[in-house]
Amino acid sequence: MDPFFTEEQLNNMSRENMMEVMRIMQNQVRKKETEVQLLKDKQKELEFMNAMLSDRLALAQRRRFGSSSEKYADGYAQMDLFNEAEANADTDTAEMEEEIVIPSHKRKKRTGKKEEDLSNFEVTETIEYKLTGEDRYCPDCGTKYKVVTKEVVKRLKFIPSTFEMVEEVTYVYSCPKCSAMIRPEKELPLIKGSIATPSLVAGIMNAKYVNGMPLARQEREFARYDLNLSTKTMANWIISCADRYSEAPQMVLFDYERTRAGYHPVNFLGDTFHGYLMCDGYQAYHGLNDSITVTGCFTHARRRFDAALTALKKDFTKEQLKETVAYQAMTRIGILYKVEELIKDKTAEERYQERQKQSRPAVDALFEWLHSMEDSVDRPSLIGDAILYTLNQETYLRRYLDDGHLSIDNNSAERAIKNFAVGRRNWLFAKSIRGADASAVVYSIAETALLNGLKPYVYLSYVLDELRKMGPFQSRMI
């Protein structure tokens, strides 16, 4: 390989030219080092993928040709169905009892976990143990005993679900003289012609949308209490109530659409909306109206680097992992989240100012660093996907710096949608569009309650009772 410069050229170079050559060489060395590191990461990633595919192949062959009977090893998750009590019991943790010191007539009370567990429950029954009759007198001297203290122990009873029949009797009056008739005004029903009450429907909604209990399972549970309440009836109740839910401002709001087309958020937000829309990198949402400003989610970018790092953990030591591009990217993004943690309780204006001082320089450095690897990265690799995804979303990921009201990610929405995603397998009535719409409405109510620190069942009962006061709506069932 011929040298870049001859010996004579080097001897005749000025100091400035020589320094410029050194800078160029340093940049080339750094670029080559980055390329080498990316190739190492790619090699380990391929080894990881090869091992994973081998495991999948072995599992597929075992499923196809192996024994059909299932055998569970100790600790397998399926066994928790039967030994949950034994697996989760903690014999080393004892309930804290109250300590009563009788001789000095001083009581030393140790407030423990039991007191905390029972603090939210009212005392509905008191059992007193007192001396009666002749037992009230001392057998030695005949003097009547005097109460010096009381030992109070609290226990918790469980009462299974109970149903109470409410019978409404309306008296109809008639004037004996002119035969005019009158009846007193009565409370409006929740659903016209139905046995449904706010407390009953709220309980069904709470079980389904908060606790993930399918309507079919609730039907079987009700049958054990001699209540014949079909899945179809409960589904119709939920749909009817969801149709009447008021359009008051909601902090959590789900909307059902059959596709992910870009016009859906436009239709949902309406023509008068001017603001920000946070989403992932789905391209259909990046060409919306000018009144809608799309912001990106750093969590989605971070997950791709985490996936690349996971592929390397099997063969890399902790020190080696710290040298990888994936680890360094996650560290840089972690700095941004650390800033967010420090300013989470500040006002929007204060968050904006702190982001300009702390976050913006870190974001600039992150993308400058990623751009330096853009040409040398292996695009099909996991680390290549992470780098190129983040660079493609740069405009949207930077947006949170422009307004203190914006979040760095959409984790709050993902947390709210968790129950929705888990429970969707239980949507026995969501085969229809009205059923899916009803699910979206009820999930909105339940998650809004949770987000505001409210108890979903109590809030659902309140909402349904308010709907009842608005007047009955037609029923398609009993």
C-alpha positions as CSV (number, residue, x, y, z in Angstrom):
1,M,0.0,0.0,0.0
2,D,1.5,3.3,-1.1
3,P,1.9,6.0,1.7
4,F,-0.4,9.0,1.7
5,F,2.5,11.4,1.8
6,T,6.2,11.0,0.8
7,E,9.0,11.6,3.2
8,E,9.8,14.9,1.4
9,Q,6.2,16.1,1.7
10,L,6.1,15.3,5.4
11,N,9.4,17.2,5.9
12,N,8.1,20.3,4.1
13,M,4.7,20.4,5.9
14,S,3.9,23.3,8.1
15,R,2.9,22.9,11.7
16,E,-0.8,23.7,10.8
17,N,-0.9,21.2,8.0
18,M,0.7,18.5,10.2
19,M,-2.0,19.1,12.9
20,E,-4.7,18.9,10.3
21,V,-3.4,15.6,9.1
22,M,-3.3,14.3,12.7
23,R,-6.9,15.3,13.3
24,I,-8.0,13.5,10.1
25,M,-6.1,10.4,11.2
26,Q,-7.7,10.5,14.7
27,N,-11.1,10.7,13.2
28,Q,-10.4,7.8,10.9
29,V,-9.1,5.7,13.8
30,R,-12.3,6.5,15.9
31,K,-14.4,5.6,12.9
32,K,-12.6,2.3,12.4
33,E,-12.9,1.5,16.1
34,T,-16.6,2.1,15.9
35,E,-16.9,-0.2,12.9
36,V,-14.9,-2.9,14.7
37,Q,-17.2,-2.7,17.7
38,L,-20.3,-2.9,15.6
39,L,-18.9,-6.0,13.9
40,K,-18.2,-7.6,17.2
41,D,-21.7,-6.8,18.4
42,K,-23.1,-8.2,15.1
43,Q,-21.1,-11.4,15.6
44,K,-22.4,-12.0,19.1
45,E,-25.9,-11.1,18.0
46,L,-25.8,-13.7,15.2
47,E,-24.5,-16.3,17.7
48,F,-27.4,-15.4,20.0
49,M,-29.9,-15.7,17.2
50,N,-28.4,-19.1,16.1
51,A,-28.7,-20.4,19.7
52,M,-32.2,-19.2,20.0
53,L,-33.3,-20.8,16.7
54,S,-31.6,-24.0,17.7
55,D,-33.6,-24.0,20.9
56,R,-36.8,-23.3,19.0
57,L,-36.1,-26.1,16.6
58,A,-35.5,-28.6,19.5
59,L,-38.7,-27.5,21.2
60,A,-40.7,-27.9,17.9
61,Q,-39.3,-31.4,17.4
62,R,-40.0,-32.4,21.0
63,R,-43.6,-31.1,20.6
64,R,-44.0,-33.1,17.4
65,F,-42.3,-36.3,18.2
66,G,-42.0,-36.4,22.0
67,S,-44.3,-37.7,24.6
68,S,-47.8,-36.1,24.5
69,S,-48.2,-36.2,28.3
70,E,-47.2,-33.0,30.1
71,K,-44.8,-33.3,33.0
72,Y,-44.0,-30.3,35.1
73,A,-40.8,-29.8,36.9
74,D,-40.6,-28.2,40.4
75,G,-41.0,-24.5,40.2
76,Y,-42.8,-24.5,36.8
77,A,-45.4,-21.7,36.8
78,Q,-48.3,-24.0,36.1
79,M,-47.8,-25.6,39.5
80,D,-48.6,-22.3,41.2
81,L,-52.3,-23.0,40.4
82,F,-52.2,-25.7,43.1
83,N,-49.6,-24.7,45.6
84,E,-50.0,-20.9,45.6
85,A,-50.6,-20.8,49.4
86,E,-47.5,-22.9,50.1
87,A,-45.3,-21.1,47.7
88,N,-46.2,-17.6,48.9
89,A,-46.5,-18.3,52.6
90,D,-43.9,-16.6,54.8
91,T,-43.5,-18.6,58.1
92,D,-40.9,-16.1,59.4
93,T,-43.4,-13.2,59.4
94,A,-45.7,-13.3,62.3
95,E,-48.7,-11.0,62.9
96,M,-48.0,-8.3,65.5
97,E,-50.2,-8.6,68.5
98,E,-51.0,-5.9,71.0
99,E,-48.9,-6.2,74.2
100,I,-50.9,-5.6,77.4
101,V,-48.9,-5.1,80.6
102,I,-51.5,-5.8,83.4
103,P,-49.4,-5.4,86.6
104,S,-48.6,-1.7,86.2
105,H,-51.9,-1.0,84.4
106,K,-49.9,0.5,81.5
107,R,-50.6,-0.7,78.0
108,K,-47.8,-0.7,75.5
109,K,-49.3,-0.9,72.0
110,R,-47.1,-2.0,69.1
111,T,-48.7,-1.0,65.9
112,G,-47.8,-3.7,63.3
113,K,-48.8,-4.9,59.9
114,K,-52.1,-6.2,61.1
115,E,-53.3,-2.8,62.3
116,E,-52.3,-1.3,58.9
117,D,-54.1,-4.1,57.0
118,L,-57.4,-3.5,59.0
119,S,-57.2,0.3,59.0
120,N,-59.6,0.7,56.1
121,F,-62.4,-1.5,57.5
122,E,-65.1,-0.4,59.9
123,V,-66.0,-2.5,62.9
124,T,-69.4,-4.0,62.2
125,E,-69.6,-6.5,65.0
126,T,-68.3,-6.4,68.5
127,I,-68.0,-9.5,70.7
128,E,-67.5,-8.8,74.4
129,Y,-66.3,-11.3,76.9
130,K,-67.5,-10.2,80.4
131,L,-68.0,-11.9,83.7
132,T,-71.6,-12.5,84.6
133,G,-73.4,-13.6,87.7
134,E,-71.4,-14.9,90.6
135,D,-68.2,-14.9,88.5
136,R,-68.1,-11.1,89.0
137,Y,-67.1,-11.5,92.7
138,C,-63.7,-12.5,94.1
139,P,-64.0,-16.0,95.6
140,D,-61.4,-15.1,98.3
141,C,-63.0,-12.0,99.8
142,G,-66.3,-11.6,98.1
143,T,-65.5,-8.1,96.6
144,K,-66.8,-7.3,93.2
145,Y,-64.2,-7.2,90.5
146,K,-63.4,-3.8,88.9
147,V,-62.4,-3.5,85.2
148,V,-58.8,-2.3,85.0
149,T,-58.2,-2.6,81.2
150,K,-59.6,-4.1,78.1
151,E,-57.8,-6.4,75.7
152,V,-58.8,-5.7,72.1
153,V,-58.0,-8.1,69.3
154,K,-59.2,-7.5,65.8
155,R,-60.0,-10.2,63.3
156,L,-61.3,-10.1,59.8
157,K,-64.3,-12.0,58.5
158,F,-65.1,-12.7,54.8
159,I,-68.7,-12.6,53.6
160,P,-69.2,-14.0,50.1
161,S,-71.1,-12.0,47.5
162,T,-74.7,-11.3,48.6
163,F,-77.7,-10.1,46.7
164,E,-80.5,-8.0,48.2
165,M,-83.9,-7.8,46.4
166,V,-85.2,-4.3,46.4
167,E,-89.0,-4.2,45.9
168,E,-90.5,-0.9,44.8
169,V,-94.2,-0.5,45.7
170,T,-95.9,2.5,44.2
171,Y,-99.3,3.5,45.7
172,V,-101.8,4.8,43.2
173,Y,-104.4,7.2,44.6
174,S,-107.8,8.1,43.3
175,C,-110.1,11.0,44.3
176,P,-113.5,9.5,45.6
177,K,-115.3,12.5,44.4
178,C,-114.0,13.3,40.9
179,S,-112.1,10.0,40.2
180,A,-108.8,11.9,39.5
181,M,-105.8,9.5,39.8
182,I,-102.3,10.3,41.0
183,R,-99.2,8.4,41.9
184,P,-96.1,9.7,43.6
185,E,-92.9,10.2,41.7
186,K,-90.4,7.3,42.0
187,E,-86.7,6.9,41.4
188,L,-85.8,6.3,37.7
189,P,-84.4,2.9,36.8
190,L,-81.0,2.4,35.4
191,I,-82.3,0.5,32.4
192,K,-86.0,0.5,31.6
193,G,-87.7,-2.9,32.1
194,S,-84.6,-4.4,33.6
195,I,-83.6,-5.7,37.0
196,A,-80.2,-3.9,36.7
197,T,-79.1,-1.5,39.4
198,P,-76.0,0.8,39.5
199,S,-74.4,-1.4,42.1
200,L,-75.0,-4.6,40.2
201,V,-73.8,-3.4,36.9
202,A,-70.8,-1.6,38.5
203,G,-69.9,-4.9,40.2
204,I,-70.0,-6.7,36.8
205,M,-67.9,-4.0,35.1
206,N,-65.4,-3.9,38.0
207,A,-64.9,-7.7,37.8
208,K,-64.5,-7.7,34.1
209,Y,-62.5,-4.6,33.3
210,V,-60.4,-4.2,36.5
211,N,-60.0,-7.8,37.7
212,G,-60.1,-9.5,34.3
213,M,-63.0,-11.9,35.0
214,P,-64.8,-12.9,31.8
215,L,-68.6,-12.5,31.7
216,A,-69.0,-16.3,31.2
217,R,-67.1,-16.9,34.4
218,Q,-69.3,-14.4,36.2
219,E,-72.3,-16.1,34.9
220,R,-71.2,-19.4,36.5
221,E,-70.3,-17.6,39.8
222,F,-73.8,-16.0,39.9
223,A,-75.4,-19.4,39.2
224,R,-73.7,-20.7,42.4
225,Y,-75.8,-18.1,44.3
226,D,-79.0,-19.2,42.4
227,L,-79.0,-16.1,40.2
228,N,-79.7,-16.8,36.6
229,L,-77.9,-14.0,34.8
230,S,-76.7,-14.8,31.3
231,T,-73.6,-13.6,29.6
232,K,-75.7,-12.0,26.9
233,T,-77.7,-10.0,29.4
234,M,-74.6,-8.7,31.2
235,A,-73.0,-7.8,27.8
236,N,-76.1,-5.8,26.8
237,W,-76.2,-4.0,30.1
238,I,-72.6,-2.9,29.6
239,I,-73.2,-1.8,26.1
240,S,-76.4,0.1,27.0
241,C,-74.6,1.9,29.9
242,A,-71.6,2.7,27.8
243,D,-73.8,4.3,25.2
244,R,-75.2,6.7,27.8
245,Y,-71.9,7.6,29.4
246,S,-71.6,11.4,29.6
247,E,-68.9,13.1,27.5
248,A,-67.3,14.9,30.4
249,P,-63.5,15.4,30.2
250,Q,-61.6,12.2,30.8
251,M,-58.0,11.8,31.6
252,V,-57.9,8.2,30.1
253,L,-59.9,7.7,27.0
254,F,-59.9,4.6,24.7
255,D,-61.4,4.6,21.2
256,Y,-62.0,1.5,19.1
257,E,-61.3,1.4,15.4
258,R,-61.0,-1.6,13.1
259,T,-57.8,-0.4,11.4
260,R,-54.7,1.7,12.2
261,A,-55.4,4.1,9.3
262,G,-54.1,7.6,9.8
263,Y,-57.4,9.3,9.4
264,H,-58.8,7.7,12.6
265,P,-56.9,10.0,15.0
266,V,-57.9,13.0,12.8
267,N,-61.6,12.0,13.0
268,F,-61.3,11.3,16.7
269,L,-59.6,14.6,17.6
270,G,-61.8,16.7,15.3
271,D,-61.3,19.7,13.2
272,T,-60.9,22.1,16.1
273,F,-58.1,20.3,17.8
274,H,-54.7,22.0,17.9
275,G,-52.1,20.3,19.9
276,Y,-49.7,17.4,20.3
277,L,-50.2,13.7,19.5
278,M,-47.6,11.3,21.0
279,C,-47.2,7.9,19.3
280,D,-44.6,5.4,18.2
281,G,-42.8,5.4,14.9
282,Y,-45.9,4.3,12.9
283,Q,-45.6,6.2,9.7
284,A,-49.3,6.6,9.1
285,Y,-49.5,9.1,12.0
286,H,-46.7,11.3,10.7
287,G,-48.6,12.9,7.9
288,L,-51.6,14.3,9.8
289,N,-53.1,17.8,9.7
290,D,-50.9,20.8,10.3
291,S,-52.9,21.4,13.5
292,I,-51.6,18.1,15.0
293,T,-48.0,18.0,16.0
294,V,-46.6,14.5,16.4
295,T,-44.2,13.8,19.3
296,G,-42.1,10.7,19.6
297,C,-41.6,8.2,22.5
298,F,-38.0,7.6,23.8
299,T,-39.1,4.3,25.4
300,H,-39.7,2.8,22.0
301,A,-36.2,3.8,20.9
302,R,-34.7,2.5,24.1
303,R,-36.3,-0.9,23.7
304,R,-34.5,-1.5,20.5
305,F,-31.2,-0.8,22.1
306,D,-32.2,-3.1,25.0
307,A,-33.0,-5.9,22.5
308,A,-29.6,-5.5,20.9
309,L,-27.9,-5.6,24.4
310,T,-29.9,-8.7,25.4
311,A,-28.5,-10.6,22.4
312,L,-25.0,-9.9,23.8
313,K,-25.4,-10.7,27.4
314,K,-24.9,-14.4,27.0
315,D,-21.3,-14.2,25.8
316,F,-20.1,-10.8,27.1
317,T,-18.9,-9.9,30.6
318,K,-20.3,-6.9,32.4
319,E,-17.2,-4.9,31.5
320,Q,-17.4,-6.0,27.9
321,L,-21.1,-5.0,27.7
322,K,-20.2,-1.5,28.9
323,E,-18.1,-1.1,25.7
324,T,-20.9,-1.9,23.3
325,V,-22.9,0.6,21.4
326,A,-26.2,-0.6,22.8
327,Y,-25.0,-0.2,26.4
328,Q,-23.7,3.3,25.7
329,A,-26.9,4.3,23.9
330,M,-29.0,3.2,26.9
331,T,-26.7,5.0,29.2
332,R,-27.1,8.2,27.2
333,I,-30.9,7.8,27.1
334,G,-30.9,7.0,30.8
335,I,-29.4,10.5,31.5
336,L,-32.5,12.0,29.9
337,Y,-34.8,10.0,32.1
338,K,-32.8,10.9,35.2
339,V,-33.4,14.6,34.4
340,E,-37.2,13.8,34.0
341,E,-37.2,12.1,37.4
342,L,-35.7,15.2,39.0
343,I,-38.2,17.6,37.5
344,K,-41.4,15.6,37.6
345,D,-42.9,17.7,40.4
346,K,-42.1,21.0,38.8
347,T,-44.4,23.3,36.8
348,A,-44.5,23.0,33.0
349,E,-42.5,26.2,32.7
350,E,-39.9,25.0,35.1
351,R,-39.6,21.7,33.3
352,Y,-39.1,23.5,30.0
353,Q,-36.3,25.6,31.5
354,E,-34.5,22.7,33.1
355,R,-34.8,20.7,29.9
356,Q,-33.1,23.5,28.0
357,K,-30.2,23.5,30.4
358,Q,-29.8,19.8,31.1
359,S,-31.6,17.7,28.5
360,R,-31.1,19.5,25.2
361,P,-27.2,19.3,25.3
362,A,-27.6,15.6,26.1
363,V,-30.0,15.0,23.3
364,D,-27.7,16.9,20.8
365,A,-24.8,14.8,21.9
366,L,-26.8,11.6,21.5
367,F,-27.9,12.3,18.0
368,E,-24.4,13.6,16.9
369,W,-23.0,10.3,18.2
370,L,-25.6,8.2,16.4
371,H,-25.1,10.1,13.1
372,S,-21.4,9.3,13.3
373,M,-22.3,5.6,13.0
374,E,-25.0,6.0,10.4
375,D,-22.9,5.0,7.3
376,S,-21.0,2.1,8.9
377,V,-23.9,0.3,10.7
378,D,-25.1,-3.1,9.6
379,R,-28.8,-2.2,8.8
380,P,-30.3,-5.7,9.2
381,S,-28.7,-6.2,12.7
382,L,-30.5,-5.4,16.0
383,I,-28.1,-2.6,16.8
384,G,-28.5,-1.3,13.2
385,D,-32.3,-1.3,13.6
386,A,-32.0,0.6,16.9
387,I,-29.7,3.3,15.5
388,L,-31.6,3.8,12.3
389,Y,-35.0,3.8,14.0
390,T,-33.8,6.4,16.5
391,L,-32.3,8.6,13.7
392,N,-35.5,8.3,11.7
393,Q,-37.5,9.5,14.7
394,E,-35.1,12.3,15.6
395,T,-37.5,15.1,14.7
396,Y,-40.3,13.6,16.8
397,L,-38.1,12.5,19.7
398,R,-36.8,16.1,20.1
399,R,-40.3,17.6,20.4
400,Y,-40.7,17.0,24.1
401,L,-38.0,19.6,24.6
402,D,-40.2,22.3,23.1
403,D,-43.0,22.2,25.7
404,G,-42.9,21.5,29.4
405,H,-46.4,19.9,29.3
406,L,-45.1,17.1,27.1
407,S,-43.7,13.8,28.3
408,I,-40.5,12.1,27.2
409,D,-42.5,9.0,26.4
410,N,-46.0,7.5,26.4
411,N,-45.5,5.1,29.3
412,S,-48.6,6.5,31.1
413,A,-50.7,5.5,28.1
414,E,-49.1,2.0,28.0
415,R,-49.8,1.5,31.7
416,A,-53.4,2.5,31.2
417,I,-53.8,0.1,28.3
418,K,-52.2,-2.8,30.2
419,N,-55.5,-4.1,31.6
420,F,-57.1,-3.5,28.2
421,A,-54.5,-5.7,26.5
422,V,-54.7,-8.4,29.1
423,G,-58.4,-8.5,29.2
424,R,-59.1,-8.4,25.5
425,R,-59.1,-12.2,25.4
426,N,-62.1,-12.1,27.7
427,W,-64.2,-9.9,25.5
428,L,-67.0,-12.4,24.9
429,F,-69.2,-9.7,23.4
430,A,-66.6,-7.7,21.5
431,K,-67.2,-9.5,18.2
432,S,-69.5,-6.7,17.4
433,I,-68.4,-3.1,16.9
434,R,-70.9,-1.9,19.6
435,G,-69.3,-4.4,22.0
436,A,-65.8,-3.2,21.3
437,D,-67.0,0.4,21.6
438,A,-68.6,-0.4,25.0
439,S,-65.3,-2.0,26.2
440,A,-63.4,1.2,25.2
441,V,-65.9,3.3,27.2
442,V,-65.9,1.2,30.3
443,Y,-62.1,0.8,30.3
444,S,-61.9,4.6,30.0
445,I,-64.0,5.0,33.1
446,A,-62.1,2.4,35.2
447,E,-58.7,3.6,34.2
448,T,-59.6,7.2,34.9
449,A,-60.7,6.2,38.3
450,L,-57.4,4.4,39.0
451,L,-55.4,7.3,37.6
452,N,-57.1,9.7,40.1
453,G,-56.7,7.3,43.1
454,L,-60.4,6.3,43.1
455,K,-61.8,2.9,43.7
456,P,-63.2,1.7,40.3
457,Y,-66.3,0.0,41.7
458,V,-67.3,3.0,43.8
459,Y,-66.7,5.3,40.8
460,L,-68.6,3.1,38.4
461,S,-71.5,2.9,40.9
462,Y,-71.5,6.7,41.1
463,V,-71.4,7.2,37.3
464,L,-74.2,4.6,36.7
465,D,-76.3,6.2,39.4
466,E,-75.9,9.6,37.7
467,L,-76.9,8.1,34.4
468,R,-80.0,6.6,36.1
469,K,-81.0,10.1,37.2
470,M,-80.9,11.3,33.6
471,G,-83.8,9.0,32.8
472,P,-84.2,5.3,31.8
473,F,-82.8,4.0,28.5
474,Q,-84.3,1.2,26.5
475,S,-83.3,-2.4,27.3
476,R,-82.9,-5.3,25.0
477,M,-83.2,-7.8,27.8
478,I,-84.8,-8.5,31.1
